[in-house]
Amino acid sequence: MAKSSPNHRVVYSEFGTPPAPEAESSLDLPPQQQQVRIQASRSGRKGKTVTIVTGLQLNPENLNTLLKQLKNQCGSGGTIKESTIEIQGDQTQKLLQIMTTLGYKAKISGGK
């Protein structure tokens, strides 16, 4: 009887195999090819304003690096939710300037 390696042994799988993690890293596009939208929002946040950066197509490592850089330059906190970056406060103009400096095609969406 042949023994299989314990690292590759599937004990139970109800819905098939999970997707490979390499598939997600292929999303990384250069900044010049990305259309980024910047929008201030207060909905669902108990009246607190956050600035949302959407349209980024980066792998999780580069997204975290960009988040850290944006938080540092804005001087405020932030997080990543569903591949969008949220920065605390109304930072639309500052983020627009930073993103265009980094080479992204950024626009402010929504209005007051």
C-alpha positions as CSV (number, residue, x, y, z in Angstrom):
1,M,0.0,0.0,0.0
2,A,1.4,3.4,-1.1
3,K,1.6,6.1,1.6
4,S,0.8,9.6,0.6
5,S,2.3,12.7,2.0
6,P,0.2,14.2,4.9
7,N,0.7,17.7,3.5
8,H,-1.3,16.9,0.3
9,R,-4.0,14.7,1.8
10,V,-7.6,15.9,1.5
11,V,-9.7,14.5,4.3
12,Y,-13.0,16.0,3.4
13,S,-14.1,18.5,0.7
14,E,-17.8,19.4,0.3
15,F,-17.6,22.0,-2.4
16,G,-14.5,21.2,-4.3
17,T,-11.0,22.6,-3.9
18,P,-10.4,26.2,-2.8
19,P,-9.0,28.7,-5.4
20,A,-5.2,29.0,-5.6
21,P,-3.8,32.0,-3.8
22,E,-1.7,32.9,-6.8
23,A,-4.9,33.9,-8.7
24,E,-5.3,36.9,-6.5
25,S,-1.8,38.3,-7.0
26,S,-2.3,38.7,-10.8
27,L,-4.5,41.7,-10.1
28,D,-1.5,44.0,-9.6
29,L,-1.7,46.6,-12.4
30,P,0.7,49.6,-12.8
31,P,-0.7,52.9,-11.5
32,Q,-1.1,54.4,-15.0
33,Q,-3.6,51.7,-16.0
34,Q,-5.9,52.2,-12.9
35,Q,-8.9,54.4,-12.7
36,V,-9.2,55.5,-9.1
37,R,-12.3,57.2,-7.5
38,I,-12.1,59.2,-4.3
39,Q,-15.2,59.9,-2.4
40,A,-16.2,61.3,1.0
41,S,-18.9,59.3,2.7
42,R,-20.8,59.3,6.0
43,S,-23.4,56.6,5.4
44,G,-23.4,53.8,7.9
45,R,-20.7,55.3,10.0
46,K,-22.8,57.1,12.7
47,G,-22.2,60.6,11.2
48,K,-18.4,60.2,11.0
49,T,-16.8,61.2,7.6
50,V,-14.4,58.8,5.9
51,T,-12.8,59.1,2.5
52,I,-13.1,56.0,0.3
53,V,-10.6,55.2,-2.4
54,T,-12.1,52.7,-4.9
55,G,-10.9,51.1,-8.2
56,L,-7.6,49.9,-7.0
57,Q,-6.4,46.7,-8.5
58,L,-3.5,45.7,-6.3
59,N,-2.5,42.5,-4.5
60,P,-3.0,42.6,-0.7
61,E,0.7,43.3,0.0
62,N,0.8,46.4,-2.2
63,L,-2.6,47.5,-1.0
64,N,-1.3,47.4,2.6
65,T,1.8,49.3,1.6
66,L,-0.3,52.0,-0.2
67,L,-2.7,52.2,2.9
68,K,0.3,52.8,5.2
69,Q,1.7,55.5,2.9
70,L,-1.7,57.3,2.6
71,K,-2.4,57.2,6.4
72,N,1.1,58.6,7.0
73,Q,0.7,61.5,4.5
74,C,-2.8,62.3,5.7
75,G,-2.0,62.0,9.3
76,S,-5.1,60.0,10.1
77,G,-6.2,56.4,10.5
78,G,-7.6,54.1,7.9
79,T,-8.4,50.5,6.9
80,I,-9.0,48.2,4.0
81,K,-12.5,46.9,3.4
82,E,-13.2,44.7,0.4
83,S,-10.2,46.0,-1.6
84,T,-11.1,49.6,-1.0
85,I,-9.2,52.0,1.2
86,E,-11.0,54.0,3.9
87,I,-9.2,57.0,5.4
88,Q,-10.7,58.8,8.4
89,G,-11.9,62.3,7.9
90,D,-12.6,64.3,4.7
91,Q,-9.3,63.9,2.9
92,T,-10.5,64.1,-0.7
93,Q,-8.3,66.9,-2.0
94,K,-5.2,65.6,-0.2
95,L,-5.8,62.1,-1.4
96,L,-6.4,63.3,-5.0
97,Q,-3.0,65.1,-4.9
98,I,-1.2,62.1,-3.4
99,M,-2.7,59.6,-5.8
100,T,-1.9,61.7,-8.9
101,T,1.6,62.2,-7.7
102,L,2.0,58.4,-7.4
103,G,0.9,58.1,-11.0
104,Y,-2.7,57.0,-10.6
105,K,-5.6,58.4,-12.8
106,A,-7.6,59.7,-9.9
107,K,-10.9,61.6,-9.8
108,I,-13.2,62.8,-7.1
109,S,-16.6,61.3,-7.4
110,G,-19.8,62.4,-5.6
111,G,-20.4,65.9,-4.4
112,K,-21.6,67.9,-1.5
